Amino acid sequence: MIDLRLLREDPELIRASQRLRGEPTEAVDDLLRADEERRAATQRFEALRSEQNSLSKRIPKASPDERAALLARTKELAAEVKAAESAASTANEALRAAHLAVPNVVQDGVPAGGEDDFVVLREVGDRPEIADPKDHLEIGEGLRAIDTERGAKVSGSRFYFLTGVGALLQLGLLQMAIAQAVEHGFIPSITPTLVKPESMEGTGFLGAHASEVYRLEADDLYLVGTSEVALAAYHSNEILDLAAGPERFAGWSSCYRREAGSYGKDVRGILRVHQFDKVEMFSFCKPEDAGDEHLRLLAMEEEMLAKVEIPYRVIDVAAGDLGSSASRKYDCEAWVPSQGRYREVTSTSNCTTFQARRLNIRYRDEDGKPQTAATLNGTLATTRWLIPILENHQQPDGSVRVPKALQPYLGGRDVLEPSR
């Protein structure tokens, strides 16, 4: 949720953010109106209840004639208080609904526009010159590393098996990510993949993209698409000690996404699948530290990409493609030779106080007063990384060169040979 004080002080700032996102500014007006109506309803309820309490104290000291009048007014007040309390409750629910409808405020400098309006910040590494490159699925099948045919037989389309060196590659990649995170002071975590509705809503995943989320109706639980959800909710309704700096986690989990609407080349292989594994970074910090923390997470992602020796670019994502919780997002996109284009492999988002306000996560400032914390997230490694690793390191004979940093996780092998 956005800060209601900011809304009252500068509603035009929120409207400008909505325009950058391509979202309706009417949502801001609705929220302003709901805020005013909630405050008015609350004030009326509190005034009537105060009068009720005052009369209750006067009755024992009143004369018989006064007591009769006071009792009559007390009876009237009881009905008025009950009605006012109901009205205040209804207004509060309306305010929450209007509040949830407004996404986070976009930061200054974020590009306007939609998915294709990002700004390239830098390109890193040399693209390999590969004549007639094979795609990751053809390479993976040759290595007996990826099996989508049996994945579909067992579970349906867009499921797969990682076998042999495919399984070792993913496990090595994720272990390397955890090791790097620990080296940088992150707390390694294996997180739940089923969460309550309030955890999913608190992180902003039940808005426009709710159709992408798997729900278990019988248990009223959701399958997460990222461990960000569980890590964010880990400290819900708590007051943190951030005196020594941000609290940082690295969560390893399986992730699930419906991927409705994907088509064409995106559904071949393991680019857009229903289940994958990921190591996700998550930080709780003071709002004034969030900008620096965001750059720190991005640097962590680039450090991992350098270890697997693949060319990539960093983009500043446009406002219309941010998602409701993010105020700014940087993506790292790896070069995919078979497609002749860059594809996203990491994202890192600064969510400012948006998620923490929903989840009631606070810290104490220097005066000991509770303040809303800021939250940030960033991908450190995921199954999708196997695509650029296999494709950029492919050899003409169907073998794949193993990046030096990954070799210890594959028994010291520097080359993966195709099955004959």
Helices and strands as residue ranges (DSSP letters): H 4-9, H 11-21, H 26-58, G 59-61, H 64-100, E 119-124, H 136-142, E 146-147, H 148-155, E 161-162, H 165-183, E 187-190, E 194-195, H 197-202, G 210-212, E 214-216, E 221-223, H 228-233, E 238-240, E 247-256, G 264-267, E 275-285, G 287-289, H 290-307, E 312-316, G 319-321, E 328-336, E 341-350, H 354-359, E 361-364, E 370-372, E 374-382, G 383-385, H 386-392, E 400-401, G 404-410, E 415-416
